[in-house]
Every structure is written in C-alpha cells, then in structure tokens.
Amino acid sequence: MKIYTKTGDKGETALFGGERVPKDAQRIEAYGSVDELNCILGVIQSLQPDKLIAATLQKIQNQLFELGADLATPKAHQSPLIPRIKLSHSSFIEKTIDRMEKVLHPLKTFILPGGTVIASQLHLARTVCRRAERSVVRLSRNEDIGDAVIIYLNRLSDLLFVMARYANHQSGQEEVKWISGLRKTR
C-alpha cells in the first residue's frame, strides 16, 4: 500500500464512515491537535523519563489514538471497530494525579513553566492539550461528540501539569515561583 493516495489533493479528507470533509473542518482541527499532543508526548518519551511517567505516557499515547479515532468518526457512524473515549479513561488520569500528588508539596503560589527538560516539555504538552480541548469544545457546539472527550482532555491537562511538577521533584529541581510585577521590590 502506498503512503500517498492523492485523494486529499483538493483539500478534502475522509472521516471514518467515508464522508469527505474539508481539511480545515473543525473536526479535522480537533483531532489534528490531539495528534500534535501525541507527538509531543513521544518526544518526552524519547527523553527517558522515570518509570511512572514513562508508563503513564505510554498509556496516554494509546488513549490519544483512540481519542483521534473517536473524533474522526461522527456519532452517527457506529462501529464496534471504533473505540470511544469513556469516563473510565478520565478515572485512570485522576488516580494517577492522586498518586503523583502524594509526594508533592501543595502549591501556595503560581509556578513558572520550566525546570528539567522533561518537566519543560510536559508543560508544553499541557498547553497543546489545552488548545486541543478548546478545539474540541468548539466542535461540540456544532456536533455531538459526547461529554467524555472534553472531560478527558480537561483531566489530561491537569495530569500533565502535575506530571511536570513530579518530574522536577524526582530530579530534585526546585520549581520557580511566579513573582507578580505588582509586588514591590526592595
């Protein structure tokens, strides 16, 4: 099978189920952002994070493939071959957040994104996740995608934030607290 099909040469692509849509359709934008997030998580994996982060990211990457398939398949096209994101996907994320937060000090101030390379990349992934979430919310205004997808992306961005903090903690890297420009300096 050839990688190029030439079927998209006129600016259209096919959804699961066969419907053709413009490549700039909101649905395509939504699952494209999810794909971008998955790629960033692959970059983080290449940096060889600790075992808990690596195992969590591997599971999340697989779930993001399912999320992409879910978004690429209109609800009207039901197929047992197309996985759908469920609330149980978010439950896994919440349990992982709770596990990581047990070793972290509670936040009392905002922190700046950064620290180790892995933590910095996790913060970047969080921002891409938030963009994907915004894109999915826009899609949900016009098409039925169910509630679980938005909940999943919202929880995932929380996990990526906590995971960045966890990565810094595991490396002994202190987080940099945000200092407001309104604060008087002496």
N, C-alpha and C positions, 0 to 999 in steps of 0.2 A: 504494500500500500504506500503510495506517495504521500509525502507530508503536505505538498501543495495540491489543492483541489481546484483552484481558480473560481470556486463558487462564491467567494467573497470579493471578487474584483470590482464589483459595482457598489460596494459599501453596504452589503447586507450579510447577515449571518443567520444560521438556523438555530432555533431553540430545540430542546428535546420535544419530540412530538411532530417535528417537521415544519412548523410555522417559521417563515422568514421575516426578519425584522431588521431595521437599520442598525448599523454597528454603533451608532451613538444613542440608541434607545436607552431609557432609564434602567431597564432590566439588565442590559449588557454592561452599563456603567457600574451597576451594583455588583454583579459577580466578577467583573474585572478588578474592582477594588479589593474584593475578597482574595482573588488570585495574587494581587500585588502583596497583600498582607502575608499570604502563604510563602511567597518568595523571600520576604524579609525574615520570616521565621527559619527558612532554610539557611540563610546567611548566618543567623545566630547559631544554628546547629553546627555550622562549619567551624565556629569558634570554640567548639568543645566545652560547653557549659557543664556544670556539675550534673550528677546523675538525675536528681529530681527535676531540674529544669529540662534536661535533655529528654527524659521520658515524657514529661508533660507536653513539651513542644511537639514531640512525635505524634502523640495522641491528638493534639490540637490540629496539626497539619492534616491528618487524616479526616478529622471532622470538617475542616475548611473545604476539603474536596467535596464532601457530602453537601456542605452548605452551597458551594458553587453549583452542584448538580440540582439542588433544590431550587435555587434562584433561576436556573436556566430552564426550568420546567414549570410552565403555568399550572396552577392547581387543577385546572380542567383536564389536564393530561395525567391521569392516574396510571401508575405503573409500579408493580412490585420491584422493578429493577432500579427505580429511582429512590435513593434514600432521602428522607425528610428529616430536618432538624426538629428535635423534640425537646421538651422541658428537661428531660433527663440529661441532655448534653450540658445544660446550664448547671445542673446539680453537681456534676463532676467538677466543673470550674469552681463552684462555691466551696466544695470540700477541699480543693487544692489551695484556694486562697486562705481558708482557715488554717490549713496545715502550715503554710509558709508564714502566716502572721504570728504564729505561736512563738517564733524565735525573733521577731522584730519588735523594736520599741515602738510604742504608739506615737503617731505623728502629732505634734503640737503646733506645727507651722508648715507652710508650703515648702517643698524642696524643689531645687532646680534639676532638670533632667541631666543626667550625666553619671559620672563615676567610672567604673570599669568599662571596657569596650562592650562587653556583653550587656551590662546594665544600660549603657547608652543606646545600644541597638534595640533593646526591649522597650525603652521609652519611645524610640522612633516607631517601632511596631505598634505601640499604643496609639500614636497619633494617626497612623494609617488605618487602624481598626476603627477609630472614631469617625474618620472620613467614610469608611465603608458603611458604618452604622448610619450616618447622615444620608448616604445614597440609598440605602435600603428603606429608611423611613420615607424618603421622597417616593420611592417605588410603591410603598404600602398605601400611599394616599390614592393611587390610581388602580392598583391591582391587589387582589387577595394573595398575600404571601403567608398568612398566619401570624400569630403573635410570637411563636418560639424563636424565629430568626432574629428579631430585634432584641429580644431578651438575651439571646446567646451572645450577640455582638457587644451588648452593653456589659455583660458579665466578663466577657473576654478582655475588654479594655481595662477593667478593674484588675483582672488577673495579671495582665502584662505590666501594670504599674507595680503591683505587689511583687511580681517576679523580678522586676528591675531592682527594687529595694532589697529583695532576698539575695540577688546576685552580688550586690555591693556588700551586704552583710557577710556573706560567705567568704568574700575576698578580703574582709577587714577594711573595706573602703568606706570612709565616713561620707554621709550624704551632705550636700551643700544646701544650707537653709537659704530660702529666699529672704532678701533684705529689701524692704519697701523703700522706694525713693522718698517716701513721705517721712520716713524716720529721720530724726535729727542726727547728724553726725557730729562727733566731737573731736 
